[in-house]
Amino acid sequence: MFKIAICDDNVEVCNTIEDFVYEIRPNNIECDIYQDGKELVYAYEKNKERYDIIFLDIEMNEFLSARPQVSC
């Protein structure tokens, strides 16, 4: 089983990515969709969810998880 997480605050984007993934490889895929980065982090840390690929929105309204942390 190939596990994929999709995290984006726009549900249409999540559905588009999920459709694309299933179109490319319809068998042996499990997609989990998160609309909040905190939910993804919780699933990863608390529920021990592990993913082969994570599609992550780099600019989410409430959780900017992929923004680089740079100090000058």
NUKOL-546093 format. One record per residue (C-alpha): x, z, y negated; residue number from 1; chain; residue in three letters. Coordinates in Angstrom, 3 decimals, always signed. Layout:
REM residues N
east / up / north / i / ch / aa
X / Z / Y / NUM / A / ALA .
...
END
This chain:
REM residues 72
east / up / north / i / ch / aa
+0.000 / +0.000 / +0.000 / 1 / A / MET .
+1.322 / -1.028 / -3.392 / 2 / A / PHE .
+0.205 / +1.399 / -6.130 / 3 / A / LYS .
-0.185 / +0.341 / -9.740 / 4 / A / ILE .
-1.153 / +2.395 / -12.795 / 5 / A / ALA .
-2.632 / +0.746 / -15.865 / 6 / A / ILE .
-2.740 / +2.828 / -19.028 / 7 / A / CYS .
-4.301 / +1.474 / -22.208 / 8 / A / ASP .
-6.850 / +2.894 / -24.625 / 9 / A / ASP .
-8.624 / -0.478 / -24.670 / 10 / A / ASN .
-10.776 / -0.790 / -21.542 / 11 / A / VAL .
-10.902 / -4.596 / -21.852 / 12 / A / GLU .
-7.116 / -4.764 / -21.644 / 13 / A / VAL .
-7.139 / -2.514 / -18.569 / 14 / A / CYS .
-9.727 / -4.712 / -16.862 / 15 / A / ASN .
-7.826 / -7.897 / -17.709 / 16 / A / THR .
-4.586 / -6.548 / -16.249 / 17 / A / ILE .
-6.395 / -5.276 / -13.156 / 18 / A / GLU .
-8.090 / -8.660 / -12.619 / 19 / A / ASP .
-4.738 / -10.418 / -13.010 / 20 / A / PHE .
-3.079 / -8.109 / -10.465 / 21 / A / VAL .
-5.823 / -8.644 / -7.879 / 22 / A / TYR .
-5.742 / -12.405 / -8.491 / 23 / A / GLU .
-2.019 / -12.540 / -7.713 / 24 / A / ILE .
-2.121 / -10.201 / -4.731 / 25 / A / ARG .
-5.609 / -9.287 / -3.549 / 26 / A / PRO .
-4.548 / -7.263 / -0.480 / 27 / A / ASN .
-2.727 / -3.951 / -0.119 / 28 / A / ASN .
-3.018 / -3.101 / -3.831 / 29 / A / ILE .
-4.474 / +0.022 / -5.378 / 30 / A / GLU .
-4.906 / +0.147 / -9.156 / 31 / A / CYS .
-5.580 / +3.353 / -11.069 / 32 / A / ASP .
-6.753 / +2.937 / -14.644 / 33 / A / ILE .
-6.097 / +5.493 / -17.364 / 34 / A / TYR .
-7.374 / +5.215 / -20.908 / 35 / A / GLN .
-5.364 / +8.176 / -22.083 / 36 / A / ASP .
-1.645 / +8.706 / -21.577 / 37 / A / GLY .
-2.232 / +12.407 / -21.000 / 38 / A / LYS .
-4.368 / +11.579 / -17.942 / 39 / A / GLU .
-1.550 / +9.477 / -16.524 / 40 / A / LEU .
+1.005 / +12.221 / -17.117 / 41 / A / VAL .
-1.333 / +14.794 / -15.536 / 42 / A / TYR .
-1.838 / +12.602 / -12.464 / 43 / A / ALA .
+1.897 / +12.059 / -12.191 / 44 / A / TYR .
+2.921 / +15.706 / -12.649 / 45 / A / GLU .
+0.046 / +17.695 / -11.154 / 46 / A / LYS .
-1.436 / +15.410 / -8.519 / 47 / A / ASN .
+1.927 / +13.944 / -7.518 / 48 / A / LYS .
+0.635 / +10.389 / -7.973 / 49 / A / GLU .
+3.456 / +7.919 / -7.574 / 50 / A / ARG .
+3.321 / +4.296 / -8.628 / 51 / A / TYR .
+5.347 / +1.220 / -7.851 / 52 / A / ASP .
+4.489 / -0.311 / -11.251 / 53 / A / ILE .
+3.077 / +1.213 / -14.433 / 54 / A / ILE .
+1.599 / -0.998 / -17.154 / 55 / A / PHE .
+1.751 / +1.167 / -20.265 / 56 / A / LEU .
+0.424 / +0.446 / -23.739 / 57 / A / ASP .
+3.245 / +1.290 / -26.124 / 58 / A / ILE .
+0.919 / +2.100 / -29.021 / 59 / A / GLU .
-2.044 / +4.220 / -28.059 / 60 / A / MET .
-4.251 / +5.954 / -30.600 / 61 / A / ASN .
-3.729 / +9.517 / -29.395 / 62 / A / GLU .
-0.660 / +9.386 / -27.197 / 63 / A / PHE .
+2.352 / +7.351 / -28.215 / 64 / A / LEU .
+4.184 / +7.776 / -24.933 / 65 / A / SER .
+6.504 / +4.797 / -25.087 / 66 / A / ALA .
+7.664 / +5.175 / -28.679 / 67 / A / ARG .
+11.426 / +5.693 / -28.723 / 68 / A / PRO .
+12.579 / +9.115 / -29.835 / 69 / A / GLN .
+15.338 / +8.398 / -32.335 / 70 / A / VAL .
+16.813 / +10.845 / -34.796 / 71 / A / SER .
+19.052 / +9.841 / -37.678 / 72 / A / CYS .
END
